């Protein structure tokens, strides 16, 4: 990972890097939808890790449900895939190795050209992300895990704000760059002779040979887990309830609906967003009647 001088200076109080992390995580989640970005990049993550979301998009690990709660997690894996995203006004120019005219010696012998890839940005806080050769891992016994988490939640041993890592993608090579101005660029080369720059090739010794106005540069790092799938205890059908549905209200024994002037949208929203088992107990319902563990998709 390559950090600019500005990052080193501002990282002393953590504020700058937190802002960069939030920008990076928010942009990736809003565009990749079902997954969340790991931060810091390269942080170790396992299935069954739990924690809380910081600044809306950053998973902050607190522990693992296996060691802390005795919940057994069995693993499944899937086919290899890749994830790529680049913000608008982001360009890539990939120059292959070869020979070219020497501009300093007209008519002279050609000069050797090393393969290089230049990624340029025409906007501030733009993101370039490439996670190549990713292997998917997920919780195979998800139903049993969800059941136990709800039991712990009902016993007030599980914080309603906790999220659990239910899937992850381990990448063969991860590249991530964030611009810090509307005139930013990174040029990537290989330590040896290669015909062209392939960001999926972590063995090529790729590195940033030049950087201009970037906040973060990670080039073809192997073994990272850059993306996560998360799940959380949430009220059932809360969207329906907020926008006028009656099913969750009926299941909770609540007579009022949004059509009643006695119950405002704000009151109802606050009620169904309650993340304690008290909501179920107060209405004589079981925790399973009112809550479920659901993939955390949209924030």
QUINOR-V322504 format. One record per helix or strand of 2 or more residues. SS is the DSSP state (H for helix, E for strand). FROM is the first residue (numbers start at 1). LEN is the number of residues. If there is no record, write none. Layout:
ss = <SS;SS>
from = <FROM;FROM>
len = <LEN;LEN>
//
This chain:
ss = <H;H;E;E;E;H;E;E;E;E;E;E;H;E;E;E;H;E;E;E;H;H;H;H;H;E>
from = <5;15;36;49;58;65;75;90;98;111;116;127;142;163;173;184;202;206;214;227;238;247;265;278;287;291>
len = <6;18;2;6;7;5;12;6;3;3;6;13;13;8;7;7;3;7;8;9;5;5;8;5;4;5>
//
